[in-house]
């Protein structure tokens, strides 16, 4: 690379210019009404809010990949665990669930964890010919006892008020408390996965995390006693007012009239602005903490391990332990994003967690923004989410333009019918262009 291109890549104006372009896109979305933009601030703020949450998720992946070179292909699993937290912490308790079987489920889970811990001790303390039979016997006996306690309790809970609940419900605590709990859920899973998988080569780690992420989502889809499975959990509490409450407030209605809006539009925009402020605060706080960590001796050590594990290990650094640290931290941030997303939607739908949206797209955000750069990851997340949403609108318009010379009939109708799916092609083209002309991302690591 020439000195000029290196200077351009590290120009202090690069990031501000990119963020100004992004702000201009949102301004156009809220202001101009034409074939490309909706002219609705309601729509612009909806895209922005999900973009901010995606930026939190991308920040977690960037910590794992950009700081330590860990390829996590199971992002969707940690995201789903974070989304479970508002259900268990903030939703209302289900009447009768405790009596139906919650104590027995808790006892079964204790037995399951105790079996794993006892098995580890058996393997560590015994040797010789009795080692393997003792381990197998411990696991079999623990599994039988676990199922004896667990199965009847689950059947009883799922039969309890099955039409509207059929699950254990939550604690009824404030929803904002569920966000750090979502991070803890994901961190706990990352610790278990990391203890097993982080000693593997990078390609094996990717395969392991991909499989475990899918297992987590499959469990949430099938364990109705926990998350209602495919029946979904709706009506989750929210940290901002409800639109109908605002529309019934005479003071707010008067304010809406001053703004020249009807109460329905004003209330929707106001709620989205409150969400945007809350999400922006969380994102900026995470970026601040991540930047402080990255510029500390710990951050320099993590980048040294990323760049040359062998040299770092020769200098006395415990590479596997440091990898476990950053894997847990990054997964916790992803889980936090999952809890924020469930809160925004007011819904937990395990069926909606698919790898294309919640693993592949998050990775595209990090790569396009600039891995290793926290601001770049945030920029890439918001930009790619904007393009992901708008491609569904721009695709048909673009297809009408290029198919205009074609005669009416099969090919033209087929292309126009396929146009809404052009978001996949569009994101692929964006990724290829960035990899060709800015291989280190739009805002590369210094």
Protein Blocks (a to p, Z undefined) as FASTA:
>chain_A
ZZklmmmmmgcklmmmmmmmmmmmmmmmmmpgcfkbgoiaklmmmmmmmmmmmmmmmmmm
mmmmmmnopacfklmmmmmmmmmmmmmmmmccdehklmnommmmmmmmmmmmmmmmmmmm
mmmmpgcjllmmmmmmmmmmmmmmmmmmmmmmmmmmmmgokllnopnbinhpafklmmmm
mmmmmmmmmmmmmmmmmmpcfklmmmmmmmmmmmmmmmmmmmmmlnopmnopghiacfbd
cfklmmmpmklmmmmmmnopafklmmmmmmmmmmmmmmmmmmmmmmmmmmmmmmmmklmm
mmmmmmommlmmmnopafklmmmmmmmmmmmmmmmmmmmmmmmnopacfklmcfklmmmm
mmmmmmmnoghiaklmmmmmmmmmmmmmmmmmmmmmmmmmmmmmpccdjklmmmmmmmmm
mmmmmmmmmmmmmmmmmmnojbdcZZ
